[in-house]
């Protein structure tokens, strides 16, 4: 049997946590379930992580890095006048990421509901602030370029943008349909596009 490196084993544990989170409440995941899913003893888990909190923090950091990579390609370097289309591409990229890793948003939302100063909570908060800041930067550029309403309330609009994605995720969880977030995302973005677009972009 091939011996796993420490990094490979940590990756397997993170993947197992995400898989379990996709199947149920992340707050109820036990180290026993994780060990069984990975195929190791509970003691082996703690050779790679100091405790469950450290495992959750690693999961949140993995999700944050993956999601920001997915949307960052669309929102990173945007040419003047392309801001509205960039927001649309990022919206769909986010939906696609959620469909590929449905446990990720569950873990993030679960951590954001917790009180206290855990590393996972801080990482989740950093993700939301960084993501929202990126969206708002593109929206402000779009307002200046005339492709978004000049008087758009950017703070409120970014909340609606992220809230729409969270709403699609909630609906998908209620329906239990695989791939339903990405399927529903184009229509949802179409509504947002009309709401955000400047006069010359509404046709």
URDACOR-V193611 format. One record per pair of residues at least 12 apart in sequence whose ideal C-beta (glycine too) atoms are under 7 Angstrom apart, sorted by sequence separation. I is the first residue (numbers start at 1). GAP is how many residues later the second one is. If there is no record, write none. Layout:
# URDACOR-V193611
i = [I & I]
gap = [GAP & GAP]
This chain:
# URDACOR-V193611
i = [17 & 74 & 112 & 169 & 20 & 111 & 139 & 168 & 171 & 20 & 31 & 140 & 74 & 75 & 139 & 74 & 108 & 168 & 17 & 20 & 168 & 16 & 19 & 136 & 139 & 71 & 74 & 108 & 136 & 139 & 168 & 13 & 16 & 31 & 16 & 71 & 136 & 70 & 71 & 135 & 70 & 164 & 13 & 12 & 132 & 135 & 67 & 70 & 164 & 67 & 132 & 66 & 161 & 13 & 160 & 13 & 66 & 13 & 10 & 17 & 63 & 9 & 157 & 18 & 63 & 6 & 13 & 17 & 14 & 63 & 152 & 14 & 63 & 60 & 149 & 10 & 14 & 59 & 60 & 148 & 150 & 148 & 149 & 147 & 148 & 56 & 60 & 87 & 147 & 86 & 146 & 146 & 147 & 56 & 83 & 83 & 84 & 64 & 75 & 83 & 60 & 67 & 71 & 75 & 78 & 57 & 61 & 68 & 83 & 57 & 60 & 64 & 68 & 75 & 78 & 84 & 56 & 60 & 81 & 83 & 84 & 105 & 53 & 80 & 83 & 53 & 57 & 81 & 53 & 95 & 94 & 98 & 95 & 91 & 22 & 26 & 99 & 22 & 26 & 21 & 99 & 18 & 27 & 98 & 99 & 19 & 22 & 26 & 18 & 21 & 18 & 21 & 95 & 96 & 95 & 95 & 92 & 91 & 92 & 92 & 91 & 88 & 88 & 84 & 84 & 84 & 84]
gap = [12 & 12 & 12 & 12 & 13 & 13 & 13 & 13 & 13 & 14 & 14 & 14 & 15 & 15 & 15 & 16 & 16 & 16 & 17 & 17 & 17 & 18 & 18 & 18 & 18 & 19 & 19 & 19 & 19 & 19 & 20 & 21 & 21 & 21 & 22 & 22 & 22 & 23 & 23 & 23 & 24 & 24 & 25 & 26 & 26 & 26 & 27 & 27 & 28 & 30 & 30 & 31 & 31 & 32 & 32 & 35 & 35 & 36 & 38 & 38 & 38 & 39 & 39 & 41 & 41 & 42 & 42 & 42 & 44 & 44 & 44 & 45 & 45 & 47 & 47 & 48 & 48 & 48 & 48 & 48 & 48 & 49 & 49 & 50 & 50 & 51 & 51 & 51 & 51 & 52 & 52 & 54 & 54 & 55 & 55 & 58 & 58 & 59 & 59 & 59 & 60 & 60 & 60 & 60 & 60 & 62 & 62 & 62 & 62 & 63 & 63 & 63 & 63 & 63 & 63 & 63 & 64 & 64 & 64 & 64 & 64 & 64 & 65 & 65 & 65 & 66 & 66 & 66 & 67 & 70 & 71 & 71 & 73 & 74 & 80 & 80 & 80 & 81 & 81 & 82 & 82 & 83 & 83 & 83 & 83 & 84 & 84 & 84 & 85 & 85 & 86 & 86 & 86 & 86 & 87 & 90 & 93 & 94 & 94 & 97 & 98 & 101 & 105 & 109 & 112 & 113 & 117]
